[in-house]
Amino acid sequence: MVGTPPPAAPPLLKGRSVAAGGEAEGVQAPKPSPYNKIPNQPTLLHYRNLGILAFLLILQGFFPTAALASARIVSIQRGTVQVQRRGSSGYVQGRVGTQLNPGDALIIPNRKTRVRVQCPSGARRRATAGRRSGMRVICPDLARSTDPRNDNDLLQLLAGQFPYKPQVLDTVPGFYWPGLVGVDEYQVQLLQQEYVQPESEDAFTFAPPELVETVVWESTVLGNNLVYDGPEFEPGERYRFQVMAGTELHYSVAFQALAVEKQEEVSVATASLTDGDVLLMAYVHLEQGLFWEVIATLRPVVEAGGASAEMHRLLAESYLRVGLPGLAETHYGAAVALADESGGVRTRAEGWVGLAKVAAMQQDEALVRQRLVAAQVLYRALEMDEGWLETIEVWLAGLDGG
């Protein structure tokens, strides 16, 4: 059991909107939450002794040496399964014979669906329906890949970049943005983006394409959210939603409309789900980058009370990916606190990783390190870490300039 000292108040948000580099001074900071408890490390090696730490990690297999066999799907009954490839935010349809590699995950939306996987050892194991399952949980013998994880978002956030690419269907349930103290009215605009090749002065001069934005919808809104009632989005097209407070840009986020075939995949994956399958619905939408759909699905459940730690975590993931770190921090904190009460070590670890990313958006390197170490301690308590210990080591090395 990992102990936790009494909670300490965290640094509050600094009121920045990161999605497109806009400043949002005066955003109300979230209240301190119980997630600020840092796990004790009574058995953790002293981090400063890097030589011994690296040697032990090699002995324990944390540093990969060779890529071995893969697994494959051998049966699918009564439903469908989606495969999320390592380093990808989307998913592909799984079929009998689909090869599964280290770092991949299976998502089975329907609880009645039965999926069996053949592991490298030859053993056949059933994937858990109704949730996301990493391949190292399904097949513990699956070897680690020699390729590094493509999880660079934390370091990109710390460098002031916004690596996420939200997607939408033909419309969007609604938009949200941080509220400003003393501001009740906002001007909002939807702009369609297009790259245009400018004319060159001569045939030997190449000019890079220029981004041209056209306003296709605008409105004046009271409050800091709206139900979108503008024109439908064109499949594959890129857009940007922006909020003005007076003459100042307050919040901005770019996104893309899913291609028709991707929209059809979502329809198939959600066709058998009911209004009560909110968590499964959220998984499907999150894997396709439909973050506003996830928010619209989970926000009413959370506001009604009684939401699970996983619901808070998925809601936080979605807020983070549309450039709302304040709301993300609140719900990551709730997820960690609820998981702490129920003993959910993995959800606590995932929550701490999310909180580290929020700190990266705030450009608070010390807080990033503190939260990553908290996640690291928890992942070490798990039998299978699905590659997260390796990723955290890479991030910590990145903080040290490695």
C-alpha positions in Angstrom: 0.0 0.0 0.0 1.4 3.4 -1.0 1.0 5.9 1.8 0.0 9.6 1.3 0.9 12.6 3.4 -1.7 15.2 4.2 -2.8 17.3 1.2 -1.0 20.5 0.3 -2.4 23.4 -1.6 -1.2 23.4 -5.3 -0.3 26.4 -7.3 -3.4 27.8 -8.9 -3.9 28.3 -12.6 -2.5 31.5 -14.0 -5.4 32.2 -16.3 -3.9 31.3 -19.6 -5.7 30.0 -22.7 -3.2 27.8 -24.4 -5.1 26.5 -27.4 -3.9 29.1 -29.9 -1.5 31.1 -27.8 -4.1 33.6 -26.6 -3.9 35.1 -23.2 -6.8 34.9 -20.8 -5.9 37.1 -17.9 -8.2 37.0 -14.9 -9.6 33.5 -15.4 -10.9 32.3 -12.1 -8.5 29.8 -10.6 -9.8 26.4 -9.4 -10.1 25.6 -5.8 -7.5 23.3 -4.2 -8.4 19.6 -4.3 -7.4 16.5 -2.4 -5.3 15.3 -5.4 -2.4 17.3 -4.2 -1.4 14.4 -2.0 2.0 13.1 -3.2 2.5 9.3 -2.6 5.2 8.4 -0.1 8.3 6.8 -1.5 9.7 4.6 1.4 11.0 2.0 -1.0 11.8 4.2 -4.0 15.4 4.3 -5.0 17.0 7.7 -4.6 16.4 9.4 -7.9 19.8 11.1 -7.8 21.6 7.7 -7.9 21.0 7.4 -11.7 23.6 4.7 -12.2 22.1 2.2 -9.9 18.6 3.1 -11.1 19.5 2.5 -14.7 21.2 -0.8 -13.9 18.2 -2.1 -12.0 15.8 -1.0 -14.7 17.8 -3.0 -17.3 17.7 -6.1 -15.0 13.9 -5.7 -14.6 13.3 -5.4 -18.3 12.2 -1.7 -18.3 14.7 -0.9 -21.1 13.8 -2.9 -24.2 16.4 -5.0 -26.0 14.6 -6.6 -28.9 11.2 -6.7 -30.4 9.7 -10.3 -30.3 6.4 -11.8 -31.3 3.1 -10.1 -31.6 -0.4 -11.2 -30.7 -3.5 -11.4 -33.0 -7.3 -11.5 -32.7 -8.7 -15.0 -33.2 -12.4 -14.5 -32.6 -15.0 -11.8 -32.4 -18.6 -12.6 -31.4 -21.7 -10.4 -31.2 -20.3 -7.0 -31.9 -17.2 -5.1 -33.0 -13.8 -4.2 -31.5 -11.6 -1.1 -32.2 -7.8 -1.2 -32.1 -5.9 1.8 -30.9 -2.3 1.7 -32.3 0.6 2.7 -30.1 1.1 6.5 -30.3 -2.2 7.1 -32.2 -5.2 9.1 -30.9 -7.6 7.3 -33.3 -8.6 3.7 -33.8 -9.1 1.1 -36.6 -11.6 -1.6 -36.9 -10.3 -4.9 -35.5 -10.9 -8.1 -37.4 -10.1 -11.8 -37.0 -6.4 -12.0 -37.8 -5.6 -8.4 -36.9 -2.0 -8.2 -35.5 -1.6 -6.6 -32.1 1.7 -5.1 -31.0 3.1 -3.8 -27.7 1.5 -0.5 -26.8 -1.7 -1.2 -28.7 -5.0 -1.3 -26.9 -8.4 -2.9 -27.6 -11.7 -1.0 -27.1 -14.9 -3.1 -27.0 -17.9 -0.8 -26.7 -20.6 -3.5 -26.2 -20.6 -5.5 -23.0 -22.1 -8.5 -24.9 -19.2 -8.7 -27.4 -16.7 -11.5 -26.9 -13.2 -11.1 -28.3 -10.4 -13.6 -27.9 -6.7 -12.9 -28.5 -3.9 -15.4 -29.1 -0.8 -14.3 -27.2 2.9 -14.9 -28.3 3.0 -17.9 -25.9 0.1 -19.5 -27.7 -2.3 -18.9 -24.9 -5.8 -17.5 -25.8 -7.2 -14.8 -23.6 -10.5 -13.0 -23.6 -10.4 -9.2 -23.7 -12.6 -7.3 -21.2 -15.7 -6.0 -22.8 -17.0 -2.5 -22.0 -13.6 -0.8 -21.5 -10.2 -0.1 -22.9 -7.6 -2.8 -22.4 -3.9 -2.4 -23.1 -2.2 -5.3 -24.8 0.3 -5.9 -22.0 -2.7 -6.5 -19.7 -4.3 -9.0 -22.1 -1.0 -10.7 -23.0 1.6 -10.2 -20.2 4.1 -12.1 -22.3 3.9 -9.6 -25.2 7.4 -8.2 -25.7 8.1 -4.5 -25.5 8.7 -2.7 -28.7 12.2 -1.3 -29.5 10.5 1.8 -30.9 10.1 4.7 -28.3 6.6 5.7 -27.3 5.2 8.5 -29.5 4.0 10.3 -26.4 5.7 13.7 -26.7 2.7 15.9 -25.8 3.9 16.8 -22.3 7.2 18.1 -23.5 5.5 19.9 -26.3 3.1 21.6 -23.9 6.0 22.6 -21.7 7.6 24.2 -24.8 4.5 26.2 -25.4 3.1 24.1 -28.3 -0.4 22.7 -28.5 -0.1 19.2 -30.0 -3.8 18.1 -29.9 -6.0 18.0 -33.0 -9.7 18.0 -32.0 -12.2 16.4 -34.5 -15.9 17.0 -35.0 -18.8 15.3 -36.8 -21.0 17.4 -39.1 -21.8 19.6 -36.1 -20.7 20.0 -32.5 -22.8 19.8 -29.3 -21.4 23.0 -27.9 -18.3 25.1 -27.1 -16.9 26.1 -23.7 -14.2 28.6 -22.7 -12.8 30.1 -19.5 -14.9 32.7 -17.9 -13.3 36.1 -17.2 -14.0 38.0 -14.0 -16.3 40.9 -14.6 -17.1 39.9 -18.2 -20.5 38.6 -19.1 -20.7 39.1 -22.9 -18.4 37.5 -25.5 -18.2 37.7 -29.3 -17.7 34.3 -30.9 -16.7 33.4 -34.4 -16.3 30.3 -36.5 -13.7 30.6 -39.2 -13.0 28.1 -42.1 -9.4 27.6 -42.8 -7.8 27.1 -46.2 -4.2 27.0 -47.4 -3.8 29.0 -50.7 -0.8 29.0 -52.9 0.1 32.6 -53.7 1.2 33.6 -57.1 4.9 33.7 -57.7 6.7 36.6 -59.3 8.4 34.2 -61.8 8.5 30.5 -62.5 11.7 30.0 -60.5 10.4 31.5 -57.2 8.5 29.2 -54.8 6.2 30.8 -52.2 4.9 28.7 -49.4 1.1 28.3 -49.0 -0.7 30.9 -47.0 -3.4 30.3 -44.4 -6.6 32.1 -45.3 -9.5 32.2 -42.8 -13.1 33.1 -43.7 -15.7 33.9 -41.1 -18.7 31.5 -41.7 -20.6 32.1 -38.5 -20.6 34.6 -35.6 -22.7 35.5 -32.6 -22.8 37.4 -29.3 -23.0 35.1 -26.2 -23.9 35.8 -22.5 -21.8 33.4 -20.3 -18.9 31.2 -21.2 -20.6 28.4 -23.2 -23.0 28.0 -26.1 -25.1 25.5 -27.9 -23.8 25.6 -31.4 -26.5 26.3 -34.0 -24.3 27.4 -36.9 -23.8 25.8 -40.3 -22.8 22.1 -40.6 -19.1 21.3 -41.0 -17.8 20.0 -44.3 -16.1 16.6 -44.0 -12.3 17.0 -44.0 -12.3 20.8 -43.7 -10.4 22.7 -41.1 -12.0 25.3 -38.8 -11.1 27.6 -35.9 -13.4 28.7 -33.1 -12.5 31.9 -31.4 -13.8 34.0 -28.5 -13.3 37.7 -28.2 -13.7 39.7 -24.9 -14.1 43.2 -26.1 -11.3 43.7 -28.6 -9.0 41.0 -27.1 -8.7 37.4 -28.2 -9.6 35.3 -25.2 -9.8 31.7 -26.4 -9.1 30.0 -29.7 -9.0 26.4 -30.8 -8.6 24.8 -34.3 -10.2 21.6 -35.3 -11.1 19.4 -38.3 -14.3 17.7 -39.4 -14.1 14.0 -39.7 -14.1 12.4 -43.2 -17.3 10.7 -44.2 -15.9 7.2 -43.8 -14.7 8.0 -40.3 -18.1 9.4 -39.4 -19.6 6.1 -40.6 -17.2 4.2 -38.4 -18.4 6.2 -35.3 -22.0 5.5 -36.3 -21.4 1.8 -36.5 -19.5 1.7 -33.2 -22.2 3.6 -31.3 -25.3 2.0 -33.0 -25.7 -0.6 -30.3 -25.2 1.7 -27.4 -28.0 3.1 -25.3 -28.3 6.4 -23.3 -27.1 4.4 -20.3 -23.8 3.5 -21.9 -22.3 6.9 -21.3 -18.8 5.6 -20.5 -18.7 3.3 -23.5 -19.9 6.2 -25.7 -17.2 8.4 -24.3 -14.5 5.8 -25.1 -15.6 5.6 -28.8 -15.7 9.4 -29.2 -12.4 9.9 -27.3 -10.6 7.5 -29.6 -11.7 9.5 -32.7 -10.7 12.8 -31.2 -14.3 13.9 -30.7 -13.6 15.7 -27.5 -16.7 17.9 -27.5 -18.9 14.8 -27.9 -17.2 13.3 -24.8 -17.8 16.6 -22.9 -21.5 16.6 -24.0 -21.9 13.0 -22.9 -20.2 13.1 -19.5 -20.7 16.7 -18.3 -24.4 16.2 -17.4 -23.6 12.9 -15.5 -20.8 14.6 -13.5 -23.0 17.6 -12.7 -25.8 15.4 -11.5 -23.4 13.7 -9.0 -22.3 10.2 -8.6 -19.9 10.1 -11.5 -17.0 7.5 -11.3 -13.3 8.3 -11.2 -13.0 7.1 -14.8 -15.7 9.5 -15.9 -13.9 12.4 -14.3 -10.7 11.3 -16.0 -12.1 11.1 -19.5 -13.8 14.4 -19.0 -10.5 15.9 -17.9 -8.7 14.4 -21.0 -11.3 16.0 -23.3 -11.1 19.4 -21.6 -7.3 19.3 -21.9 -7.4 18.5 -25.6 -9.6 21.5 -26.4 -7.3 23.9 -24.5 -9.2 24.2 -21.2 -6.5 23.3 -18.6 -8.5 24.8 -15.6 -11.4 22.5 -16.1 -9.1 19.6 -16.9 -7.2 20.1 -13.6 -10.5 20.1 -11.7 -11.6 16.8 -13.1 -8.2 15.1 -13.0 -8.2 16.1 -9.3 -11.6 14.6 -8.8 -10.6 11.4 -10.5 -7.5 11.0 -8.3 -9.4 11.7 -5.2 -12.2 9.2 -6.0 -9.6 6.5 -7.1 -7.7 7.1 -3.8 -10.8 6.3 -1.9 -11.6 3.2 -3.9 -8.0 1.9 -4.2 -7.8 2.4 -8.0 -4.1 2.6 -8.4 -4.1 2.8 -12.2 -6.7 5.6 -12.4 -4.7 7.5 -9.7 -1.5 7.1 -11.8 -3.3 8.2 -15.0 -4.7 11.2 -13.2 -1.3 12.3 -12.0 0.0 12.1 -15.6 -2.9 14.3 -16.6 -2.2 16.8 -13.8 1.5 16.9 -15.0 0.3 17.9 -18.4 -1.8 20.7 -17.0 1.3 21.9 -15.1 3.2 21.8 -18.4 0.5 24.0 -19.9 1.1 26.4 -17.0 4.9 26.3 -17.8 5.5 25.1 -14.2 8.4 22.7 -14.6 8.8 22.0 -10.9 5.2 21.0 -10.6 5.5 18.9 -13.7 8.3 17.0 -12.1 6.5 16.6 -8.8 3.4 15.2 -10.5 5.3 12.8 -12.8 7.2 11.3 -9.8 3.8 10.8 -8.1 2.6 8.9 -11.2 5.9 7.0 -11.4 5.5 5.7 -7.8 2.0 4.4 -8.6 2.9 2.8 -11.9 5.7 0.9 -10.1 3.0 -0.6 -7.8 1.2 -2.1 -10.8 2.1 -5.5 -12.3 1.7 -4.1 -15.8 2.5 -0.4 -16.6 1.7 -0.6 -20.3 4.9 1.3 -21.1 4.2 4.3 -18.9 7.3 3.9 -16.7 9.4 4.2 -19.8 7.5 7.3 -21.0 7.8 9.0 -17.6 11.5 8.3 -17.6 11.8 10.0 -21.0 9.8 13.0 -19.8 11.9 13.4 -16.7 15.1 13.1 -18.8 13.6 15.8 -21.0 13.1 18.1 -18.1 16.8 17.6 -17.3 17.7 18.5 -20.8 18.4 14.9 -21.8 
